[in-house]
Each structure stands twice: as structure tokens, then as C-alpha cells.
């Protein structure tokens, strides 16, 4: 694809929320216009700070409960959290305020998509709704590539009786390429992956990366594809290139560390990259708890392979402090119960 502050009741609800946001952000009160809150919410969301973004969007609604930008923003928060009820409710509210906004219809489509992914017989009720909202988003803005990409995947994966069509998927990929050459290559790669054509997907991801070799975006897509398909040795130089292009981002060092760990022949190098990722997250107050906990979890795996179980336990305990619901880390700690003495 990332906390509310309680103040004195004397302030009143709108002022309390706004002041809470300003205190949390360390910003002067005169900068708390809806536009500035909206801009900061977008930056928070892009950085993965979903909770912080929601707080800012709700602060906007305290100023103006008809602000459809904030309503849509909370809908996107629901999508990011996998909360289809929140996504659908607020996307619908945004659309009622601005029915001709393509982005808002796309948010609603994504909310329906989240519900579809959760499965169950009742989820089939949302199939047509998802497709209809994607089509509406495109009708309102033919250049909405997010909607085109979502519809492309629908065509490629849905059965024919429900409107699926590989020919339509290919035509949609051509439409995307005409709008944005980079995304056109990504669309081709997506179709190749759906068709389990790994070599073809690799060619398309490579082509996407070479549209602009100075951008980390294309290399990132290629790197994640290589990791996803177990091509760890090939992923390492791509990851190092991303790390040079975006030295402040922890994702690339994390993936490099993971690649070395999966190859298993250089634990010291794997540790070095995981520790760099952790340092970057600490320096930027990175909000992605899953990535942060994952780095400590994998450092624990390195220590376990080295035979230092106490060090492994320390890393796994730290990971569980960061992400208390991480079942993989909890299972790793449980595996040490019969081996290490209880320190209580």
C-alpha cells in the first residue's frame, strides 16, 4: 500500500479536535485552514500514517462537515485499513456532496473491492457495484488510470458470465498505455502475472523501470516482482539501485536484507541492511508498524540461525512490542519456550 488527543472539555468539540491536531503536528494555529489540513493529511497518507491522516480529515470536518475532500479521505482510510464499512459509508457521503467527482467513485469502487476480497456468499452482491463504480469513474474522467487499472484486473480475473474478458483486459491495457506509458508497461506486467507468464511479466516490469531510470517507482515495481517470484539474487542489485535513488526510504534496505536472508549465504550482509532499515525508520518516525516489526523479526531469524537464541528472543520481543498483533512473531517466541529458561 500507516491518535486522538484528549483536551479540556472547556474548549468545545471543534476547537478541541483542531488544537489536538495542531499540538500533535507542532504547527501554529493560524496554519490550520482546511486546505493546509488537507495537504498535510495527503502527505501523512502517502507516508503510510493512516491514523494521522484520519485525524486530520476529521479535523477538517469539524470546520466544515460538508467538506467532501475530507469525507473521501476517510473513505480512503477505510480502504487502507480493509474496513469496507468505513470506506463505503464515507465514499457515498463524498459522492452525495460532489456526484461528478471521478476520484470519489473510485474510492467507492475500492470499498466494494475490499468487501469482495473478504469473500462469502454475500460478497457477490458487490461484484456489479465494483464494476459499475469503476466505469462511472472512467466516464467522469477518461484519464483516471486507477479506475482503468482496477477494471483491467476485473476483466482479466472475473468469469465471463460476470463480464470478464481477456480481450477487454488487453484493450484496457492499451488505453492505459496511451494515457501513461509507464503504467502501460505495468498493466502489461499485471496481465502477464495473472496469466502466470513470469518471463513476460519480467520484461514488462523492466520496460517500466526504463521509462525513467532516475525514478525509484519503476525499479520498485520490478524489485517487488522479483521478491514475489523468489528471484532473490536478481532482486538485490535492483534493491541497491532503489536505495541509491531514495536513500531516505527504509523499504529497499528491508527487501535487500530479506533477499540476503532468503539466499542464506551472507547473514552479516542481511543484518547490515535490516539495521539500516530500522535506523531509517527511527530517523523518520516511520509509521508502518508491520515493516518495523518485520525487520526485528527477521533479525531474530538471523540470530536463531547463528545459534544465539537469547539474541533471537530479544529481537522477537522487540518486534512484538512494536506490533502486538503479529502472529508470526508470537509463534516464533513460542518456539523458544521449551529451549530457553523463563526470565520472569
Beta strands, then each sheet from edge to edge (+ up, - down):
end
